[in-house]
Amino acid sequence: MNRKLGLRAAAAAVTLGVALAACGGPDGASAVGGTTTITVGTSGQLSNVDVHIGMSQGAFVRAGLTVTAQTLTAGSTAIPLLLQGTMQFATVDLATAITATQRGVGVTAVAPNNVGVPGPVGYAGVVAGSGSGITGVGDLEGRSVQVNQLNGTAAVLVKATMKKAGFDPGKVRFVEIPPTQALAALQAGRVDAAVLSEPNVTAALAAGMKYIANPEKDTIPNLPAFVFLASKAYVAKNPAVVKAFTTAVLAANKQANADVALARKTAEQSTQVPAATLAKVTFPKFGEQPLTAGHIKAYEDLLLEFGGLPGSVPSPDSVLTDVSKLGG
């Protein structure tokens, strides 16, 4: 699952989720020997290391949980699995959580996964072709930029970054190319720049391309970009498990941020990225604070301003569960 899940994919996931919600689903978690066994859906990318650190370093065990991590091959599969009860928690783009709420699907955000990197170089990057002559975001005016979806999250972040810097994003020609083909398109000169995430950023730099900007720095710094979802039915039936899971995730996220060597070692097992590449990549930043309605509103406002959220906007409070208020 690519980190920048497009809003179209989010909509497809939500549409399927609406159909499944009408059918209901079993509660798939089980309690064994005083611990609760749960399944957590993660990407196959570097953003999964928090869950795997929580598993290997004992955060989940201390919370009374036994976790099985299941790799999601596409973000569109997460919501149906949650509603069916075959998975208890899953990571999705925050835009997916917002779209799900907008369409009345019975899921809710309970904890942060990764957040926007506030530094000049991030997990994601706007990267220019070696022969493009682009040296800064202002040079993107009048040029072509690859994104995974027109008006999706990546395009929104580029537009917001340019506006913040005093340039006109309306002069950019965005080209929709799947993330798996983005680097090749950049190398072939089909686009002047591309929005990449690791490990593709590192691969692009190794090929002589230029890192122009971190699109999260001035747009969503420290705001949740990906979150953990659960079904509302599961939260209602298992508030103590949800609280325990959130506590463990926040602890694992903090450890992942503090110990990059541990994150790299973990990623050697949890991803297919070669060790030599892992030594060079910029890792995601993981959320260390509980989700708030303020986080959701800031993200919604950004999507609204730059055309990434069509239709009525759900109340920020309706997108998440305030885990601190759960009983159990």
C-alpha positions in Angstrom: 0.0 0.0 0.0 1.5 3.3 -1.1 1.6 5.9 1.7 -0.2 8.5 -0.4 -3.5 6.7 -0.9 -5.6 8.6 -3.4 -9.0 10.0 -2.6 -10.5 8.0 -5.5 -9.2 4.8 -3.8 -10.5 6.0 -0.5 -13.9 6.5 -2.1 -13.8 3.0 -3.6 -13.0 1.6 -0.2 -15.8 3.5 1.4 -18.3 2.5 -1.2 -17.6 -1.2 -0.5 -17.7 -0.5 3.2 -21.2 1.0 2.9 -22.4 -2.3 1.4 -20.7 -4.4 4.0 -21.9 -2.3 6.9 -25.5 -3.3 6.0 -24.5 -6.9 6.4 -22.8 -6.6 9.8 -19.9 -8.8 10.8 -18.4 -10.9 13.6 -16.1 -9.7 16.3 -12.9 -11.4 15.3 -10.7 -10.7 18.3 -10.2 -13.4 20.9 -9.1 -13.5 24.6 -6.5 -16.1 25.5 -4.9 -16.5 28.9 -5.7 -13.0 30.1 -4.5 -11.3 26.8 -6.6 -10.3 23.8 -5.5 -11.4 20.4 -6.0 -8.8 17.6 -5.1 -8.4 14.0 -3.7 -5.1 12.8 -3.5 -4.1 9.1 -0.4 -2.2 8.0 1.2 -1.2 4.8 4.2 -3.0 3.4 6.1 0.3 3.6 8.3 2.0 6.2 5.3 3.4 7.9 4.6 -0.1 9.4 7.7 -0.1 11.7 5.8 1.4 14.6 3.5 -1.7 14.8 6.4 -4.1 14.4 8.4 -2.3 17.1 5.4 -2.5 19.4 5.4 -6.2 18.8 9.1 -6.9 19.2 9.8 -4.5 22.0 6.8 -5.4 24.2 4.5 -2.4 24.1 1.5 -4.5 23.0 2.3 -7.3 25.5 2.5 -4.8 28.3 -0.9 -3.6 27.3 -2.4 -7.1 27.4 -2.5 -7.6 23.7 -1.1 -10.2 21.3 -0.8 -8.7 17.8 -0.8 -10.3 14.4 0.3 -7.8 11.7 -1.3 -8.3 8.3 0.0 -6.5 5.3 -2.6 -4.6 3.3 -1.8 -4.9 -0.4 -4.1 -1.9 -1.0 -5.7 0.6 1.2 -9.0 -0.1 -0.3 -9.1 -3.5 1.5 -8.8 -2.1 5.0 -12.4 -0.9 5.7 -14.2 -4.0 4.4 -11.9 -6.2 6.7 -12.7 -4.0 9.7 -16.4 -4.1 9.1 -16.3 -7.9 8.6 -14.5 -8.3 11.9 -11.6 -10.2 10.5 -9.3 -7.3 11.4 -9.6 -5.1 14.4 -7.4 -2.1 13.5 -5.8 -0.9 10.3 -3.8 2.1 9.0 -5.3 4.3 6.3 -4.8 7.8 4.9 -6.6 10.3 7.1 -8.5 11.4 3.9 -9.9 7.9 3.8 -11.2 8.2 7.4 -12.7 11.6 6.6 -14.4 10.2 3.4 -15.7 7.2 5.3 -17.4 9.4 7.9 -18.7 11.7 5.1 -20.5 8.6 3.6 -21.8 7.2 6.9 -19.5 4.1 7.1 -19.2 2.6 10.5 -15.5 3.2 11.2 -13.6 5.6 13.4 -10.0 6.8 13.8 -8.5 5.9 17.2 -4.8 6.6 17.0 -2.2 8.2 14.8 0.2 6.2 12.6 2.6 8.6 10.9 2.4 12.4 10.9 3.8 15.2 8.7 7.5 15.6 8.9 8.3 19.2 9.9 11.9 19.3 8.7 13.3 20.4 5.3 13.7 16.8 4.2 10.9 14.4 4.9 9.7 10.9 4.2 8.0 12.3 1.1 9.5 14.8 -1.3 8.9 16.8 -4.4 11.8 15.6 -6.6 12.8 17.2 -9.9 14.4 15.5 -12.9 18.1 15.9 -13.4 17.7 17.9 -16.6 14.6 19.9 -15.6 16.4 23.0 -14.4 14.1 23.1 -11.4 15.8 24.2 -8.2 12.9 25.3 -6.0 9.1 25.2 -5.7 8.7 28.5 -7.6 10.2 26.7 -10.7 7.2 24.4 -10.7 5.1 27.1 -12.3 4.5 26.2 -15.9 5.9 22.7 -15.4 4.5 19.2 -15.1 4.3 17.4 -11.8 3.4 13.7 -11.2 0.9 12.9 -8.5 -0.9 9.6 -7.8 -4.3 11.3 -8.3 -5.5 14.6 -9.6 -6.8 16.6 -6.6 -5.6 13.9 -4.2 -3.6 14.4 -1.1 -0.2 14.7 -2.9 -1.5 17.4 -5.2 -3.1 19.3 -2.3 0.2 19.3 -0.4 2.1 20.6 -3.4 -0.5 23.3 -4.0 -0.4 24.4 -0.4 3.4 24.4 -0.3 3.6 26.6 -3.4 0.9 29.1 -2.1 2.7 29.3 1.3 5.9 30.2 -0.6 4.2 32.9 -2.6 3.8 31.1 -5.9 0.8 30.2 -8.0 -0.1 26.5 -7.9 -2.7 27.1 -10.6 0.2 27.3 -13.1 1.3 23.7 -12.4 0.2 20.9 -14.8 -0.4 17.9 -12.6 -0.1 14.5 -14.3 -1.7 11.4 -12.8 0.7 8.5 -12.8 0.6 5.6 -10.4 3.3 5.7 -7.7 4.9 2.5 -9.0 5.6 4.2 -12.3 6.5 7.7 -11.0 10.2 7.3 -10.8 10.4 5.8 -14.3 8.3 8.7 -15.7 10.6 11.2 -14.1 13.7 9.4 -15.5 12.1 9.3 -19.0 11.3 13.0 -18.9 7.5 12.5 -19.1 7.2 14.9 -16.2 9.4 17.6 -14.8 9.0 16.6 -11.2 7.2 14.0 -9.0 5.9 13.6 -5.5 7.7 10.5 -4.2 7.9 8.8 -0.8 10.7 6.6 0.5 12.4 4.5 -0.6 11.7 6.1 -4.0 13.1 9.4 -2.9 16.4 7.8 -2.1 16.4 5.9 -5.4 15.8 9.2 -7.3 18.6 11.0 -5.5 20.9 8.1 -6.3 20.0 8.5 -9.9 21.0 12.2 -9.9 17.7 13.9 -9.4 17.1 16.8 -7.1 15.1 17.0 -3.9 13.1 20.3 -4.1 10.8 20.4 -1.1 9.2 18.4 1.7 5.5 18.9 0.9 4.5 18.2 4.6 6.8 20.8 6.2 4.6 23.9 5.7 1.3 22.1 5.3 0.8 19.3 7.8 3.8 19.4 10.1 3.1 17.0 13.0 -0.5 16.5 11.9 -1.6 12.9 11.4 -1.3 11.8 7.8 -2.2 8.2 8.4 -4.3 6.9 11.3 -5.5 3.6 12.8 -9.1 2.9 12.1 -11.5 0.5 13.9 -15.1 -0.3 13.3 -17.5 1.7 15.5 -19.1 -1.6 16.5 -15.8 -3.0 17.7 -15.1 0.2 19.7 -18.5 0.0 21.4 -18.0 -3.7 22.3 -14.4 -3.5 23.3 -13.5 -0.1 24.8 -10.8 -1.5 27.1 -9.0 -3.2 24.2 -9.2 0.1 22.1 -7.7 2.0 25.0 -5.0 -0.6 25.5 -4.2 -0.6 21.8 -3.9 3.2 21.6 -1.7 3.3 24.7 0.6 0.7 23.1 0.7 2.4 19.7 1.7 5.8 21.2 4.5 4.1 23.1 5.7 2.3 20.0 5.5 5.5 18.0 7.6 7.3 20.5 10.2 4.5 20.5 10.3 4.4 16.7 11.0 8.2 16.6 13.7 8.0 19.3 15.6 5.0 18.0 16.3 5.2 14.3 18.7 2.3 14.4 15.9 0.2 15.8 13.5 1.4 13.1 16.0 0.5 10.4 16.6 -3.0 11.9 12.9 -3.5 12.2 12.3 -2.4 8.6 14.7 -5.1 7.4 12.1 -7.6 8.6 8.9 -5.7 8.1 9.5 -4.4 4.5 11.3 -5.6 1.4 13.5 -2.6 1.2 17.2 -3.6 0.9 19.4 -2.9 3.9 21.7 -0.7 1.9 18.8 1.5 1.0 17.4 1.6 4.5 20.8 3.0 5.6 20.0 6.1 3.5 16.2 6.7 3.8 14.4 9.3 5.8 12.0 7.4 8.0 8.4 8.6 8.7 7.7 10.5 11.9 5.1 8.7 14.1 2.4 10.4 16.1 3.2 10.5 19.8 0.0 12.4 20.9 -3.6 11.1 20.9 -5.8 12.2 18.0 -7.8 15.4 18.5 -10.7 17.1 16.7 -8.2 19.9 16.1 -6.0 17.6 14.1 -8.9 16.5 11.9 -10.1 20.1 11.3 -6.7 21.3 10.2 -6.5 18.5 7.7 -10.1 19.0 6.5 -9.4 22.8 6.0 -6.4 22.0 3.9 -8.3 19.5 1.7 -11.2 22.0 1.3 -9.0 24.9 0.3 -7.2 23.0 -2.4 -10.0 20.9 -3.9 -9.3 17.6 -2.2 -12.6 17.2 -0.3 -15.8 17.4 -2.4 -19.2 17.5 -0.8 -20.2 18.3 2.7 -17.6 18.2 5.4 -18.1 16.0 8.4 -17.7 17.4 11.9 -14.1 16.7 13.1 -15.5 15.1 16.2 -17.4 12.6 14.1 -14.2 11.3 12.4 -12.5 10.0 15.5 -13.1 8.4 18.9 -11.9 10.3 21.9 -10.3 7.2 23.5 -9.7 9.0 26.8 -13.5 9.0 27.3 -14.0 5.3 26.7 -15.1 3.2 29.6 -13.6 -0.2 30.4 
